[in-house]
Amino acid sequence: MSMTTIRPLNPNQELSALKALLDAKDGVRLEQCLPAVADGEAFILVAIQADAVVGVGIVHTAARIDMGWDPQGGTLDFLQSGGAYVENIEVKRPLRSQGIGSLLLRTIEQEALRRGCMRIWLHTGDDNLGAQRFYARNGWQHKETLQVPWKPIGRLSLVYFKDLSA
Ligand SMILES: CC(C)(COP(=O)(O)OP(=O)(O)OC[C@H]1O[C@@H](n2cnc3c(N)ncnc32)[C@H](O)[C@@H]1OP(=O)(O)O)[C@@H](O)C(=O)NCCC(=O)NCCS
């Protein structure tokens, strides 16, 4: 495997490369998160191989109104109780299962803790068995399964968390 570096996104130079990695909806959402990043209330880490962006993690540490969190689903509770929330983590498809995601996730956890968050949370789809295995293997616990308002009825989401102070 080529060497992988994890570091903060440079939004001025890497935004279009990163959007190319994501689907259109996630690309729009990425741009919506940039004001929160600029204010120090979210962070975006990228995985870099040979100067190319090959993965991303988007993480929030504050319950900002401009992020549009729905009160149902738990995200506001996670953030208002001092936790961090992983909005997205993704590795470029051909480079998956080489450890990049785990390196990204570990660095996300360290950065969230550095910013004072003792717990970190996320949602993942009930059909995303690969992601569920990935989180469990990285020491995250499944808390509950629920219908979140931003997914179609019947498409359940699993809430995972990890205690960072342990
Ligand atoms: C979830 C995701 C980020 C994981 O990234 P990744 O780079 O594949 O993660 P890793 O390589 O660290 O781990 C994935 C698997 O590869 C295996 N693996 C890691 N390094 C390996 C290596 N060197 N050789 C072989 N297998 C390896 C791990 O054991 C792991 O197996 P498991 O998931 O069955 O336990 C990635 O699959 C992804 O982008 N998925 C699509 C987006 C998505 O669903 N994101 C989650 C939203 S909630």
PDBQT file of the ligand as one rigid body, heavy atoms in Angstrom, charges set to zero:
ROOT
HETATM    1  C1  LIG A 201     -16.589   2.351   5.577  1.00  0.00    +0.000 C 
HETATM    2  C2  LIG A 201     -15.287   2.758   4.848  1.00  0.00    +0.000 C 
HETATM    3  C3  LIG A 201     -15.013   4.236   5.117  1.00  0.00    +0.000 C 
HETATM    4  C4  LIG A 201     -14.139   1.922   5.415  1.00  0.00    +0.000 C 
HETATM    5  O1  LIG A 201     -12.935   2.328   4.772  1.00  0.00    +0.000 OA
HETATM    6  P1  LIG A 201     -11.783   1.269   4.415  1.00  0.00    +0.000 P 
HETATM    7  O2  LIG A 201     -10.601   2.029   3.961  1.00  0.00    +0.000 OA
HETATM    8  O3  LIG A 201     -12.307   0.223   3.531  1.00  0.00    +0.000 OA
HETATM    9  O4  LIG A 201     -11.533   0.671   5.888  1.00  0.00    +0.000 OA
HETATM   10  P2  LIG A 201     -10.416  -0.381   6.348  1.00  0.00    +0.000 P 
HETATM   11  O5  LIG A 201      -9.619  -0.797   5.172  1.00  0.00    +0.000 OA
HETATM   12  O6  LIG A 201      -9.712   0.207   7.506  1.00  0.00    +0.000 OA
HETATM   13  O7  LIG A 201     -11.300  -1.558   6.880  1.00  0.00    +0.000 OA
HETATM   14  C5  LIG A 201     -12.189  -2.235   5.997  1.00  0.00    +0.000 C 
HETATM   15  C6  LIG A 201     -11.918  -3.718   5.984  1.00  0.00    +0.000 C 
HETATM   16  O8  LIG A 201     -10.675  -3.964   5.334  1.00  0.00    +0.000 OA
HETATM   17  C7  LIG A 201      -9.892  -4.854   6.112  1.00  0.00    +0.000 C 
HETATM   18  N1  LIG A 201      -8.500  -4.471   5.941  1.00  0.00    +0.000 N 
HETATM   19  C8  LIG A 201      -7.881  -3.390   6.485  1.00  0.00    +0.000 A 
HETATM   20  N2  LIG A 201      -6.582  -3.365   6.102  1.00  0.00    +0.000 NA
HETATM   21  C9  LIG A 201      -6.407  -4.430   5.287  1.00  0.00    +0.000 A 
HETATM   22  C10 LIG A 201      -5.309  -4.911   4.571  1.00  0.00    +0.000 A 
HETATM   23  N3  LIG A 201      -4.122  -4.309   4.625  1.00  0.00    +0.000 N 
HETATM   24  N4  LIG A 201      -5.492  -6.020   3.805  1.00  0.00    +0.000 NA
HETATM   25  C11 LIG A 201      -6.699  -6.621   3.751  1.00  0.00    +0.000 A 
HETATM   26  N5  LIG A 201      -7.791  -6.208   4.424  1.00  0.00    +0.000 NA
HETATM   27  C12 LIG A 201      -7.640  -5.133   5.171  1.00  0.00    +0.000 A 
HETATM   28  C13 LIG A 201     -10.313  -4.632   7.507  1.00  0.00    +0.000 C 
HETATM   29  O9  LIG A 201     -10.091  -5.793   8.285  1.00  0.00    +0.000 OA
HETATM   30  C14 LIG A 201     -11.776  -4.334   7.346  1.00  0.00    +0.000 C 
HETATM   31  O10 LIG A 201     -12.529  -5.500   7.347  1.00  0.00    +0.000 OA
HETATM   32  P3  LIG A 201     -13.969  -5.502   8.042  1.00  0.00    +0.000 P 
HETATM   33  O11 LIG A 201     -14.651  -4.203   7.681  1.00  0.00    +0.000 OA
HETATM   34  O12 LIG A 201     -14.603  -6.695   7.455  1.00  0.00    +0.000 OA
HETATM   35  O13 LIG A 201     -13.710  -5.578   9.506  1.00  0.00    +0.000 OA
HETATM   36  C15 LIG A 201     -15.375   2.471   3.326  1.00  0.00    +0.000 C 
HETATM   37  O14 LIG A 201     -15.786   1.130   3.140  1.00  0.00    +0.000 OA
HETATM   38  C16 LIG A 201     -16.307   3.377   2.555  1.00  0.00    +0.000 C 
HETATM   39  O15 LIG A 201     -15.908   4.436   2.074  1.00  0.00    +0.000 OA
HETATM   40  N6  LIG A 201     -17.582   2.957   2.388  1.00  0.00    +0.000 N 
HETATM   41  C17 LIG A 201     -18.545   3.730   1.616  1.00  0.00    +0.000 C 
HETATM   42  C18 LIG A 201     -19.025   4.929   2.355  1.00  0.00    +0.000 C 
HETATM   43  C19 LIG A 201     -19.691   4.527   3.644  1.00  0.00    +0.000 C 
HETATM   44  O16 LIG A 201     -20.534   3.647   3.680  1.00  0.00    +0.000 OA
HETATM   45  N7  LIG A 201     -19.299   5.220   4.723  1.00  0.00    +0.000 N 
HETATM   46  C20 LIG A 201     -19.875   5.013   6.021  1.00  0.00    +0.000 C 
HETATM   47  C21 LIG A 201     -21.026   5.936   6.157  1.00  0.00    +0.000 C 
HETATM   48  S1  LIG A 201     -21.798   5.740   7.749  1.00  0.00    +0.000 SA
ENDROOT
TORSDOF 0
